[in-house]
Amino acid sequence: MRIPIAALVLGSQATAALKPWEISALRTFSPSGRPDSSPWSFINLTIADRNTYAATAPPPDASAPGIAATCFVQWPYAGDAYGREVNCTTTTTTTTPLSSSPPPEWTLTMLPTPGSAYASPLNDFMLRLTLTLKFAGAEDKYEGSARFALGPGQNLQGICSASGVCAFALRDEAVPVLVLQTRVAGGLLG
C-alpha cells in the first residue's frame, strides 16, 4: 500500500511531459547534545531524474539522460537548519551529458513546513530541489519541493532515544517520494 505523499509544485504548474523526480532514500540524524557527542545534525538523500533532456537548438543530437544525485546537509546541533542551499553530488553514470557541456547541477534547500504546529528540521520539514542543465552558453533550471513528516499517512518513521539521539528515514511504503518539478528558467532544452 502506498502512502499519499505531500508534494507541492513551485510555480503555476508542473512542466508538461516531465516525469516526477524520485527520492529513493532519505534519513535524518540529530545527536544527543551531550559532551563528547557529535556536534552535527544532518539530512542525507538520494534523488533521481528519469527524464531525458534534448537540446532544441543545434546540435540537435545533444541530450542529457536521467540524472541522479546524493545530497547531504549538516548543521550544528543547536544551529538553524533552514535556508541553507547546498550543492549535491551528481552520480549520473554518463560523463558527457549534453555533449561537452558542464555536468548537471543539483542543489537542495531546507525550508520550514508552512503552517505546521510541529515543524522540525528532523521530522517535519520541506526540501526544495533545483536541477540546472547547461548547454551552449544557456541553461535550463527546474525546481520542485516535497514535505517530509512523521505521523499517520506521512512518509517518515523513526525514534528519539532516551539519550536524546534522534534518527528518521523514509517509510518503505513511501518510496519513492515523487517530486513534481517546474521549469523556472531557460527554455533551451525540451
One Martini backbone bead per residue (centre of mass of N, CA, C, O) as a GRO file, in nm:
protein
  190
    1MET     BB    1   0.094   0.037   0.024
    2ARG     BB    2   0.048   0.369  -0.050
    3ILE     BB    3   0.141   0.670   0.062
    4PRO     BB    4   0.054   0.975   0.067
    5ILE     BB    5   0.222   1.249  -0.083
    6ALA     BB    6   0.351   1.556  -0.009
    7ALA     BB    7   0.350   1.776  -0.291
    8LEU     BB    8   0.493   2.071  -0.430
    9VAL     BB    9   0.467   2.333  -0.660
   10LEU     BB   10   0.663   2.551  -0.819
   11GLY     BB   11   0.446   2.746  -0.939
   12SER     BB   12   0.176   2.691  -1.147
   13GLN     BB   13   0.305   2.428  -1.299
   14ALA     BB   14   0.387   2.154  -1.429
   15THR     BB   15   0.588   2.028  -1.652
   16ALA     BB   16   0.525   1.903  -1.934
   17ALA     BB   17   0.620   1.560  -1.978
   18LEU     BB   18   0.733   1.518  -1.694
   19LYS     BB   19   0.884   1.331  -1.476
   20PRO     BB   20   0.913   1.272  -1.170
   21TRP     BB   21   1.095   1.285  -0.918
   22GLU     BB   22   1.309   1.053  -0.714
   23ILE     BB   23   1.300   0.957  -0.378
   24SER     BB   24   1.478   0.672  -0.231
   25ALA     BB   25   1.634   0.839   0.003
   26LEU     BB   26   1.604   0.922   0.364
   27ARG     BB   27   1.789   1.086   0.633
   28THR     BB   28   1.805   1.157   0.985
   29PHE     BB   29   2.009   1.343   1.236
   30SER     BB   30   2.056   1.366   1.601
   31PRO     BB   31   2.215   1.443   1.863
   32SER     BB   32   2.226   1.467   2.212
   33GLY     BB   33   2.428   1.714   2.325
   34ARG     BB   34   2.649   1.589   2.460
   35PRO     BB   35   2.934   1.545   2.566
   36ASP     BB   36   3.128   1.398   2.306
   37SER     BB   37   2.940   1.449   2.084
   38SER     BB   38   2.815   1.520   1.812
   39PRO     BB   39   2.758   1.850   1.653
   40TRP     BB   40   2.571   1.705   1.425
   41SER     BB   41   2.327   1.751   1.195
   42PHE     BB   42   2.128   1.559   0.939
   43ILE     BB   43   2.082   1.517   0.577
   44ASN     BB   44   2.012   1.235   0.356
   45LEU     BB   45   1.992   1.195  -0.010
   46THR     BB   46   1.820   1.040  -0.295
   47ILE     BB   47   1.809   1.137  -0.645
   48ALA     BB   48   1.598   1.111  -0.946
   49ASP     BB   49   1.605   1.159  -1.307
   50ARG     BB   50   1.412   1.008  -1.580
   51ASN     BB   51   1.484   1.214  -1.780
   52THR     BB   52   1.521   1.341  -2.116
   53TYR     BB   53   1.727   1.588  -2.253
   54ALA     BB   54   1.683   1.805  -2.535
   55ALA     BB   55   1.796   1.994  -2.770
   56THR     BB   56   1.654   2.285  -2.958
   57ALA     BB   57   1.946   2.328  -3.050
   58PRO     BB   58   2.229   2.327  -3.177
   59PRO     BB   59   2.290   2.023  -3.148
   60PRO     BB   60   2.028   1.787  -3.182
   61ASP     BB   61   2.191   1.530  -3.036
   62ALA     BB   62   2.183   1.656  -2.770
   63SER     BB   63   2.190   1.501  -2.438
   64ALA     BB   64   2.024   1.418  -2.118
   65PRO     BB   65   2.012   1.190  -1.909
   66GLY     BB   66   1.951   1.062  -1.641
   67ILE     BB   67   1.972   1.210  -1.305
   68ALA     BB   68   2.179   1.172  -1.021
   69ALA     BB   69   2.179   1.221  -0.650
   70THR     BB   70   2.348   1.341  -0.359
   71CYS     BB   71   2.246   1.475  -0.037
   72PHE     BB   72   2.412   1.695   0.213
   73VAL     BB   73   2.307   1.815   0.535
   74GLN     BB   74   2.462   2.031   0.778
   75TRP     BB   75   2.434   2.117   1.134
   76PRO     BB   76   2.432   2.251   1.418
   77TYR     BB   77   2.258   2.135   1.673
   78ALA     BB   78   2.187   2.454   1.770
   79GLY     BB   79   2.112   2.531   1.489
   80ASP     BB   80   2.015   2.649   1.172
   81ALA     BB   81   1.872   2.480   0.886
   82TYR     BB   82   1.741   2.702   0.739
   83GLY     BB   83   1.827   2.817   0.403
   84ARG     BB   84   2.022   2.608   0.305
   85GLU     BB   85   2.241   2.585   0.032
   86VAL     BB   86   2.330   2.285  -0.144
   87ASN     BB   87   2.544   2.083  -0.298
   88CYS     BB   88   2.534   1.815  -0.496
   89THR     BB   89   2.609   1.481  -0.595
   90THR     BB   90   2.664   1.367  -0.897
   91THR     BB   91   2.574   1.012  -1.019
   92THR     BB   92   2.594   0.990  -1.300
   93THR     BB   93   2.725   0.776  -1.557
   94THR     BB   94   2.769   0.996  -1.738
   95THR     BB   95   3.028   1.218  -1.882
   96THR     BB   96   2.837   1.367  -2.135
   97PRO     BB   97   2.625   1.572  -2.089
   98LEU     BB   98   2.549   1.758  -2.336
   99SER     BB   99   2.811   1.672  -2.434
  100SER     BB  100   3.046   1.940  -2.349
  101SER     BB  101   2.906   2.014  -2.105
  102PRO     BB  102   2.835   2.071  -1.810
  103PRO     BB  103   2.735   1.934  -1.546
  104PRO     BB  104   2.491   1.872  -1.365
  105GLU     BB  105   2.295   2.058  -1.110
  106TRP     BB  106   2.239   2.015  -0.766
  107THR     BB  107   2.009   2.147  -0.521
  108LEU     BB  108   1.950   2.219  -0.164
  109THR     BB  109   1.668   2.332   0.043
  110MET     BB  110   1.576   2.412   0.364
  111LEU     BB  111   1.237   2.415   0.502
  112PRO     BB  112   0.974   2.513   0.650
  113THR     BB  113   0.659   2.424   0.743
  114PRO     BB  114   0.378   2.552   0.656
  115GLY     BB  115   0.160   2.564   0.935
  116SER     BB  116   0.319   2.397   1.138
  117ALA     BB  117   0.318   2.290   1.476
  118TYR     BB  118   0.581   2.063   1.414
  119ALA     BB  119   0.824   2.189   1.311
  120SER     BB  120   1.123   2.016   1.179
  121PRO     BB  121   1.452   1.928   1.068
  122LEU     BB  122   1.373   1.601   1.114
  123ASN     BB  123   1.013   1.554   1.106
  124ASP     BB  124   0.915   1.858   0.967
  125PHE     BB  125   0.975   1.929   0.628
  126MET     BB  126   1.126   2.105   0.359
  127LEU     BB  127   1.228   2.051   0.011
  128ARG     BB  128   1.436   2.217  -0.223
  129LEU     BB  129   1.487   2.139  -0.565
  130THR     BB  130   1.763   2.183  -0.804
  131LEU     BB  131   1.801   2.182  -1.165
  132THR     BB  132   2.095   2.229  -1.374
  133LEU     BB  133   2.124   2.294  -1.726
  134LYS     BB  134   2.395   2.306  -1.965
  135PHE     BB  135   2.407   2.478  -2.299
  136ALA     BB  136   2.557   2.676  -2.510
  137GLY     BB  137   2.540   2.920  -2.278
  138ALA     BB  138   2.289   2.788  -2.155
  139GLU     BB  139   1.993   2.747  -1.932
  140ASP     BB  140   1.822   2.516  -1.724
  141LYS     BB  141   1.559   2.534  -1.467
  142TYR     BB  142   1.456   2.326  -1.190
  143GLU     BB  143   1.172   2.287  -0.956
  144GLY     BB  144   1.112   2.124  -0.631
  145SER     BB  145   0.884   2.004  -0.370
  146ALA     BB  146   0.888   1.850  -0.033
  147ARG     BB  147   0.738   1.669   0.225
  148PHE     BB  148   0.844   1.576   0.564
  149ALA     BB  149   0.680   1.333   0.790
  150LEU     BB  150   0.522   1.244   1.068
  151GLY     BB  151   0.269   1.010   1.074
  152PRO     BB  152  -0.024   0.957   0.960
  153GLY     BB  153   0.028   0.935   0.613
  154GLN     BB  154   0.326   0.959   0.611
  155ASN     BB  155   0.700   0.932   0.523
  156LEU     BB  156   0.801   0.893   0.824
  157GLN     BB  157   1.040   0.725   1.043
  158GLY     BB  158   1.113   0.688   1.405
  159ILE     BB  159   1.350   0.794   1.675
  160CYS     BB  160   1.398   0.879   2.019
  161SER     BB  161   1.609   0.856   2.261
  162ALA     BB  162   1.690   0.894   2.592
  163SER     BB  163   1.966   1.050   2.507
  164GLY     BB  164   1.862   1.225   2.223
  165VAL     BB  165   1.875   1.052   1.986
  166CYS     BB  166   1.791   1.105   1.635
  167ALA     BB  167   1.603   0.901   1.384
  168PHE     BB  168   1.516   0.921   1.030
  169ALA     BB  169   1.300   0.773   0.768
  170LEU     BB  170   1.176   0.625   0.516
  171ARG     BB  171   0.913   0.465   0.433
  172ASP     BB  172   0.875   0.197   0.241
  173GLU     BB  173   0.580   0.283   0.123
  174ALA     BB  174   0.708   0.581   0.017
  175VAL     BB  175   0.872   0.445  -0.205
  176PRO     BB  176   0.888   0.685  -0.392
  177VAL     BB  177   0.928   1.019  -0.382
  178LEU     BB  178   0.739   1.253  -0.549
  179VAL     BB  179   0.860   1.528  -0.763
  180LEU     BB  180   0.736   1.814  -0.882
  181GLN     BB  181   0.837   1.997  -1.164
  182THR     BB  182   0.965   2.325  -1.269
  183ARG     BB  183   1.025   2.556  -1.496
  184VAL     BB  184   1.219   2.865  -1.411
  185ALA     BB  185   1.441   2.849  -1.648
  186GLY     BB  186   1.450   2.895  -1.979
  187GLY     BB  187   1.425   2.675  -2.307
  188LEU     BB  188   1.642   2.493  -2.462
  189LEU     BB  189   1.505   2.249  -2.344
  190GLY     BB  190   1.280   1.940  -2.391
   0.00000   0.00000   0.00000
